[in-house]
């Protein structure tokens, strides 16, 4: 019997709904107890019972509108939290709508918000814990899906690297190809196109097949497809032209025409842009009106005492759509003619003592909150680069300019992974660009929160090895 995805099981789906109902009942009871007292809550008054019943029943439609994703193989923590939030929001809206029709029901000022907060917290902890346990289990060889690959190794390289992550629970048995397999793809060479079906017949456990169709082997590709259809093997096709476009493509429509778009861009959605911009304005505006004037005065005095020149340093950088803007920083170097062309190094003689401290603690970046408030930047996004570096790397790295389809950020996914500071090799910049493009394609509000949190933790732990 082939291994099924856990999330496809009807029994598992029912158990999740029942468990969510139990968590909701606990949340509503605790919220009631906090609002009216533990003695009254222990008596389970009729109004509390009605609220709990309505709330629990509202879990069912909410689970179908925003189904859980924490059991999926290729899923990340921020997506799990985001989907959990959606489920809680829909459940709350449905429950509140029904309760509003029952006139005797009423809430204290904080009862319903407390219930929602508790429900979201309990669900998030539960989902993340189960997801972690399942990942550990799959890493140890349980609940695996067995994979074979067919076609050009270079075209299959990206999906190979993804499936090779043991925590996703895939076991790659090998590849069928008439080309040489690169050394960094540690995968057995099983034969050529004509050998695929014979191998599938001898290995009934295979669950997934990834293929790059060869133009001269159309008949063989069709036969492989028919065999997979008859034997419940999931058949995934990678288009031939993936060699010159990104691997993340999505279906879209213009009129009655179906198209493949190069990548998914969550920030193309006006609602997502509104959420991100609102968060930017609230955070940057609050900081600029409260702490920033004090910090500016203190930092400004120290800078003036240690190095003659302006307090703020302005530098032209590339932002959204590669447009130029003036990026602001507290000046951390003596005034020099190489500021717009030479990156700072660890023992750079241009830095003065307090400037070096600011760079290591990221204090020098705080004026960029003015750029955020103005709309030149966002709190989170790819870091803006000097004009000279954009000109140079756009010729050396084929997807470099993709990072400019969103606003640059005060911090970003690359920085949260430790990819920051001086780039001594081209590979370092390629890794940074790859992380930036991943952010563009996977943006969510909760991913921004995660990046801000990771950045703060790195600063507190002094993990900023390249911060100079």
C-alpha positions as CSV (number, residue, x, y, z in Angstrom):
1,X,0.0,0.0,0.0
2,X,1.4,3.4,-1.0
3,X,2.1,6.0,1.7
4,X,-0.6,8.7,1.7
5,X,-0.2,12.3,2.8
6,X,-1.4,12.6,6.4
7,X,-3.5,15.6,5.5
8,X,-5.5,13.6,2.9
9,X,-7.0,11.3,5.5
10,X,-10.6,12.0,6.3
11,X,-10.1,10.6,9.8
12,X,-7.2,13.0,10.5
13,X,-9.3,16.0,9.3
14,X,-12.1,15.0,11.6
15,X,-9.7,14.6,14.5
16,X,-8.3,18.1,13.9
17,X,-11.8,19.6,13.9
18,X,-12.6,17.8,17.1
19,X,-9.4,18.9,18.7
20,X,-10.0,22.5,17.6
21,X,-13.4,22.4,19.1
22,X,-11.9,21.2,22.4
23,X,-9.3,24.1,22.3
24,X,-12.1,26.6,21.6
25,X,-14.2,25.3,24.6
26,X,-11.2,25.7,26.9
27,X,-10.6,29.2,25.5
28,X,-14.2,30.4,25.9
29,X,-14.3,28.9,29.4
30,X,-11.1,30.6,30.5
31,X,-12.2,34.0,29.0
32,X,-15.5,33.7,30.8
33,X,-13.7,32.9,34.1
34,X,-11.3,35.9,33.7
35,X,-14.2,38.2,33.0
36,X,-16.8,37.0,35.6
37,X,-14.9,35.0,38.1
38,X,-13.9,31.3,38.6
39,X,-16.7,30.5,40.8
40,X,-19.4,31.5,38.3
41,X,-17.4,29.8,35.5
42,X,-17.3,26.5,37.4
43,X,-21.1,26.5,37.5
44,X,-21.3,26.6,33.7
45,X,-24.2,29.0,33.4
46,X,-26.6,28.7,30.4
47,X,-25.2,31.7,28.6
48,X,-21.6,30.2,28.7
49,X,-22.9,26.9,27.4
50,X,-24.7,28.6,24.5
51,X,-21.5,30.6,23.6
52,X,-19.4,27.4,23.8
53,X,-21.8,25.4,21.6
54,X,-22.1,28.2,19.0
55,X,-18.3,28.7,19.0
56,X,-17.5,25.0,18.7
57,X,-20.0,24.6,15.8
58,X,-18.4,27.6,14.0
59,X,-15.1,25.7,13.9
60,X,-16.5,23.4,11.3
61,X,-17.2,25.9,8.5
62,X,-14.0,27.9,9.4
63,X,-12.0,24.7,9.0
64,X,-13.3,24.3,5.4
65,X,-12.9,28.0,4.5
66,X,-9.3,28.1,5.9
67,X,-8.2,24.5,6.2
68,X,-5.1,23.7,8.3
69,X,-1.7,23.4,6.6
70,X,0.5,22.2,9.5
71,X,0.5,18.6,8.3
72,X,1.8,19.4,4.8
73,X,5.3,18.3,4.0
74,X,6.7,21.5,2.4
75,X,5.4,24.1,4.8
76,X,7.1,26.7,7.0
77,X,6.2,28.1,10.4
78,X,5.0,31.5,9.3
79,X,2.6,29.9,6.8
80,X,1.2,27.7,9.7
81,X,0.7,30.7,11.9
82,X,-0.9,32.8,9.1
83,X,-3.4,30.0,8.2
84,X,-4.2,29.5,11.9
85,X,-4.9,33.2,12.2
86,X,-7.3,33.0,9.2
87,X,-9.1,30.0,10.7
88,X,-9.6,31.9,14.0
89,X,-10.8,35.1,12.3
90,X,-13.4,33.2,10.2
91,X,-14.5,31.2,13.3
92,X,-14.9,34.3,15.3
93,X,-16.8,36.2,12.6
94,X,-19.2,33.2,12.2
95,X,-19.7,32.7,15.9
96,X,-20.2,36.4,16.6
97,X,-22.7,36.7,13.7
98,X,-24.8,33.9,15.1
99,X,-24.5,35.1,18.7
100,X,-25.6,38.6,17.7
101,X,-28.9,37.1,16.7
102,X,-29.5,35.9,20.2
103,X,-30.4,39.0,22.2
104,X,-29.8,37.7,25.8
105,X,-26.2,36.9,24.9
106,X,-23.7,39.5,25.8
107,X,-20.0,39.8,26.5
108,X,-18.0,41.8,29.0
109,X,-15.6,44.3,27.5
110,X,-12.7,41.9,27.2
111,X,-14.3,38.5,27.2
112,X,-14.5,37.9,23.4
113,X,-11.0,39.4,22.7
114,X,-9.5,37.2,25.4
115,X,-11.3,34.2,24.0
116,X,-10.0,34.9,20.5
117,X,-6.4,35.5,21.8
118,X,-6.5,32.3,23.8
119,X,-7.9,30.2,21.0
120,X,-5.3,31.6,18.5
121,X,-2.4,31.0,21.0
122,X,-3.5,27.4,21.9
123,X,-4.0,26.5,18.2
124,X,-0.7,28.0,17.2
125,X,1.3,26.2,19.9
126,X,-0.5,22.9,19.2
127,X,0.0,23.1,15.4
128,X,3.7,24.1,15.6
129,X,4.3,21.3,18.1
130,X,2.7,18.7,16.0
131,X,4.4,20.0,12.9
132,X,7.8,19.7,14.7
133,X,7.0,16.2,15.8
134,X,6.0,15.1,12.3
135,X,9.2,16.6,10.8
136,X,11.3,14.8,13.3
137,X,9.5,11.5,12.5
138,X,10.0,12.0,8.8
139,X,13.7,12.8,9.3
140,X,14.0,9.4,11.0
141,X,12.6,7.6,8.0
142,X,8.9,7.4,8.8
143,X,5.9,8.3,6.6
144,X,8.1,8.7,3.5
145,X,7.1,9.3,-0.1
146,X,9.3,7.5,-2.6
147,X,10.4,9.5,-5.6
148,X,12.0,8.9,-9.0
149,X,13.2,11.5,-11.5
150,X,13.2,11.4,-15.2
151,X,15.0,13.8,-17.6
152,X,17.8,16.4,-17.6
153,X,19.6,16.5,-14.2
154,X,20.2,20.3,-14.5
155,X,16.5,21.0,-15.0
156,X,15.7,18.7,-12.0
157,X,18.4,20.1,-9.7
158,X,16.3,22.6,-7.8
159,X,13.5,20.1,-7.1
160,X,16.1,17.6,-6.1
161,X,17.6,20.0,-3.5
162,X,14.1,20.7,-2.1
163,X,13.1,17.0,-1.8
164,X,16.6,16.1,-0.4
165,X,15.5,18.0,2.8
166,X,14.9,14.9,5.0
167,X,12.4,16.7,7.2
168,X,10.0,16.8,4.2
169,X,9.8,13.0,4.2
170,X,10.9,12.2,0.6
171,X,13.3,9.4,-0.4
172,X,14.7,9.9,-3.9
173,X,15.4,6.5,-5.4
174,X,17.3,7.7,-8.4
175,X,17.1,9.4,-11.9
176,X,16.6,8.2,-15.4
177,X,18.6,10.2,-17.9
178,X,20.9,10.0,-20.9
179,X,23.0,12.9,-19.5
180,X,25.7,13.0,-16.9
181,X,24.6,13.4,-13.3
182,X,26.4,16.3,-11.5
183,X,28.5,15.4,-8.6
184,X,26.5,17.6,-6.2
185,X,23.4,15.6,-7.0
186,X,24.0,12.5,-4.9
187,X,21.5,10.3,-6.6
188,X,21.7,6.9,-8.3
189,X,21.6,6.8,-12.1
190,X,18.9,4.2,-12.8
191,X,19.0,4.1,-16.6
192,X,17.3,5.9,-19.5
193,X,13.7,6.8,-20.5
194,X,13.0,3.3,-21.9
195,X,13.9,1.8,-18.5
196,X,11.4,3.8,-16.4
197,X,8.2,1.6,-16.7
198,X,10.1,-1.6,-16.0
199,X,11.6,0.0,-12.8
200,X,8.1,1.2,-11.7
201,X,6.7,-2.3,-12.2
202,X,9.4,-3.7,-9.9
203,X,9.0,-1.0,-7.2
204,X,5.4,-0.7,-6.2
205,X,6.3,1.6,-3.3
206,X,7.0,4.6,-5.6
207,X,4.6,7.4,-5.0
208,X,5.9,10.4,-7.0
209,X,7.5,10.9,-10.3
210,X,9.1,14.1,-11.5
211,X,9.8,14.4,-15.2
212,X,11.3,16.9,-17.7
213,X,9.9,15.6,-21.0
214,X,12.4,15.2,-23.9
215,X,11.1,16.6,-27.3
216,X,12.5,13.5,-29.1
217,X,10.8,11.0,-26.6
218,X,7.2,12.1,-26.7
219,X,5.8,8.6,-27.0
220,X,7.9,7.4,-24.0
221,X,6.7,10.3,-21.9
222,X,3.1,9.6,-22.7
223,X,3.6,5.9,-21.7
224,X,5.1,6.9,-18.4
225,X,2.2,9.2,-17.8
226,X,-0.4,6.5,-18.5
227,X,1.4,4.1,-16.2
228,X,1.4,6.6,-13.4
229,X,-2.3,7.4,-13.8
230,X,-3.2,3.7,-13.6
231,X,-1.0,3.0,-10.6
232,X,-1.8,6.0,-8.3
233,X,1.7,7.6,-8.8
234,X,1.7,11.4,-8.7
235,X,3.1,12.7,-11.9
236,X,4.8,16.1,-11.9
237,X,6.0,17.8,-15.1
238,X,8.8,20.4,-15.2
239,X,8.6,22.6,-18.3
240,X,11.6,22.5,-20.6
241,X,12.0,26.3,-20.5
242,X,12.8,26.4,-16.8
243,X,16.5,26.8,-17.7
244,X,15.9,30.5,-18.3
245,X,13.1,31.4,-16.0
246,X,12.5,31.1,-12.3
247,X,11.2,27.7,-11.0
248,X,8.2,29.2,-9.2
249,X,5.5,29.7,-11.8
250,X,1.7,30.1,-11.3
251,X,-1.3,30.0,-13.5
252,X,-3.1,33.2,-14.3
253,X,-5.8,34.4,-16.7
254,X,-6.2,37.3,-19.0
255,X,-9.7,37.2,-20.4
256,X,-10.3,33.6,-21.6
257,X,-6.5,33.0,-22.1
258,X,-4.7,30.9,-19.5
259,X,-1.1,31.9,-18.9
260,X,1.9,30.9,-16.9
261,X,3.3,33.8,-14.9
262,X,7.0,33.7,-13.9
263,X,6.4,33.8,-10.1
264,X,3.8,34.2,-7.4
265,X,4.0,37.8,-5.9
266,X,1.8,38.1,-2.8
267,X,2.4,41.9,-2.7
268,X,0.7,42.3,-6.1
269,X,-2.6,41.9,-4.0
270,X,-3.7,45.4,-3.0
271,X,-4.9,44.1,0.3
272,X,-1.5,42.7,1.1
273,X,0.2,46.0,0.1
274,X,-2.3,47.9,2.3
275,X,-1.5,45.7,5.3
276,X,2.2,46.0,4.8
277,X,2.1,49.8,4.3
278,X,-0.2,50.3,7.3
279,X,2.2,48.3,9.5
280,X,5.2,50.4,8.2
281,X,3.4,53.7,8.9
282,X,2.3,52.7,12.4
283,X,5.7,51.4,13.6
284,X,7.9,54.0,11.9
285,X,5.5,56.9,12.8
286,X,5.3,55.8,16.5
287,X,9.1,55.5,16.7
288,X,9.8,58.8,15.0
289,X,7.4,60.7,17.3
290,X,8.7,59.2,20.5
291,X,12.2,57.7,20.8
292,X,13.9,59.0,17.7
293,X,14.3,62.7,18.7
294,X,16.1,61.6,21.9
295,X,18.3,59.1,20.1
296,X,19.1,61.7,17.4
297,X,20.2,64.3,20.0
298,X,22.4,61.8,21.9
299,X,23.9,60.2,18.8
300,X,24.4,63.5,17.1
301,X,26.4,65.0,20.0
302,X,28.7,61.9,20.1
303,X,29.2,62.0,16.3
304,X,30.1,65.7,16.3
305,X,32.6,65.2,19.1
306,X,34.4,62.3,17.4
307,X,34.2,63.3,13.7
308,X,33.6,66.7,12.0
309,X,30.8,66.7,9.5
310,X,27.0,66.1,9.2
311,X,25.1,63.8,11.6
312,X,23.2,62.0,8.9
313,X,24.8,60.3,5.9
314,X,22.8,60.3,2.6
315,X,23.5,57.8,-0.1
316,X,21.7,57.1,-3.4
317,X,20.5,53.6,-3.5
318,X,18.1,51.6,-5.7
319,X,14.6,50.9,-4.4
320,X,11.3,49.8,-5.8
321,X,11.6,49.1,-9.6
322,X,15.3,50.1,-9.3
323,X,14.3,53.8,-8.8
324,X,16.9,55.8,-7.0
325,X,16.3,57.3,-3.6
326,X,18.3,58.9,-0.8
327,X,18.9,56.3,1.9
328,X,19.5,57.8,5.4
329,X,22.0,56.6,8.1
330,X,23.7,58.0,11.1
331,X,27.2,58.8,9.7
332,X,29.6,56.2,11.0
333,X,32.7,57.1,9.0
334,X,34.8,60.2,8.6
335,X,33.8,62.2,5.5
336,X,35.6,60.6,2.5
337,X,35.4,60.3,-1.3
338,X,35.0,56.5,-1.4
339,X,31.7,56.3,0.5
340,X,29.6,55.6,-2.6
341,X,32.0,53.1,-4.2
342,X,33.8,51.0,-1.5
343,X,32.2,48.7,1.0
344,X,33.1,48.9,4.7
345,X,35.6,46.3,5.8
346,X,36.3,44.9,9.3
347,X,39.3,47.2,10.0
348,X,38.3,50.1,7.8
349,X,40.3,53.2,8.7
350,X,37.5,55.4,7.6
351,X,35.4,54.4,10.7
352,X,35.6,56.3,13.9
353,X,35.1,54.6,17.3
354,X,31.4,55.4,17.9
355,X,30.7,54.8,14.3
356,X,32.1,51.3,14.5
357,X,29.9,50.7,17.6
358,X,26.8,51.9,15.7
359,X,27.5,49.6,12.8
360,X,27.9,46.6,15.0
361,X,24.6,47.3,16.9
362,X,22.7,48.6,13.8
363,X,22.0,52.0,15.4
364,X,23.3,53.7,12.3
365,X,20.3,52.2,10.4
366,X,17.6,53.9,12.6
367,X,17.2,57.1,10.4
368,X,16.0,54.7,7.6
369,X,12.7,54.7,9.5
370,X,12.2,58.1,7.9
371,X,12.6,56.4,4.6
372,X,10.0,53.8,5.7
373,X,7.6,56.5,6.8
374,X,8.0,58.4,3.5
375,X,7.4,55.2,1.5
376,X,10.9,54.8,0.0
377,X,11.4,51.7,2.1
378,X,9.6,49.1,4.2
379,X,10.4,47.7,7.6
380,X,11.1,44.4,5.9
381,X,12.4,43.7,2.4
382,X,15.6,43.2,0.4
383,X,18.4,45.5,1.6
384,X,19.0,48.5,-0.8
385,X,22.4,48.4,-2.4
386,X,24.6,51.2,-3.7
387,X,24.1,52.2,-7.3
388,X,27.5,51.0,-8.3
389,X,26.8,47.5,-6.8
390,X,23.4,47.3,-8.6
391,X,25.1,48.2,-11.9
392,X,27.9,45.6,-11.3
393,X,25.9,42.7,-9.9
394,X,23.0,43.0,-12.3
395,X,25.4,41.9,-15.0
396,X,27.0,39.1,-13.0
397,X,23.8,37.5,-11.4
398,X,21.0,36.7,-13.8
399,X,18.1,37.3,-11.3
400,X,19.6,40.1,-9.4
401,X,17.1,42.8,-10.5
402,X,14.1,40.6,-9.3
403,X,14.8,41.8,-5.8
404,X,13.7,45.3,-6.9
405,X,10.1,44.4,-7.6
406,X,9.3,45.1,-3.9
407,X,10.4,48.0,-1.6
408,X,13.8,47.6,0.0
409,X,13.7,47.0,3.8
410,X,15.4,48.0,7.0
411,X,16.0,44.3,7.4
412,X,15.2,41.3,5.3
413,X,15.0,37.5,5.0
414,X,18.7,37.4,3.9
415,X,19.8,39.4,6.9
416,X,17.8,37.3,9.3
417,X,19.7,34.3,7.9
418,X,23.0,36.0,8.6
419,X,23.7,37.0,4.9
420,X,24.7,40.6,5.5
421,X,27.7,42.9,5.5
422,X,30.7,42.8,3.2
423,X,30.4,40.5,0.2
424,X,33.9,39.1,-0.5
425,X,32.8,36.6,-3.1
426,X,30.2,36.5,-5.9
427,X,28.7,33.4,-4.2
428,X,27.9,35.4,-1.1
429,X,25.9,37.9,-3.2
430,X,24.2,35.1,-5.1
431,X,23.1,33.5,-1.8
432,X,21.7,36.9,-0.6
433,X,19.8,37.4,-3.9
434,X,18.4,33.9,-3.7
435,X,17.1,34.7,-0.2
436,X,15.6,38.0,-1.4
437,X,13.8,36.4,-4.2
438,X,12.4,33.7,-1.9
439,X,11.0,36.6,0.3
440,X,9.4,38.2,-2.8
441,X,7.6,35.0,-3.7
442,X,6.6,33.9,-0.1
443,X,5.7,37.2,1.6
444,X,3.2,37.2,4.3
445,X,2.5,39.5,7.2
446,X,3.6,36.8,9.7
447,X,6.8,36.3,7.7
448,X,7.6,40.0,8.3
449,X,7.0,39.6,12.0
450,X,9.2,36.5,12.0
451,X,12.0,38.3,10.2
452,X,11.8,41.3,12.6
453,X,12.0,38.9,15.6
454,X,14.9,36.9,14.2
455,X,16.8,40.2,13.4
456,X,16.2,41.4,17.0
457,X,17.4,38.1,18.4
458,X,20.5,38.1,16.2
459,X,21.3,41.6,17.5
460,X,20.9,40.7,21.1
461,X,22.9,37.5,20.7
462,X,25.6,39.4,18.8
463,X,25.3,36.9,15.9
464,X,26.0,39.7,13.4
465,X,29.4,38.4,12.4
466,X,29.7,40.5,9.3
467,X,28.3,43.7,10.9
468,X,31.1,46.1,10.3
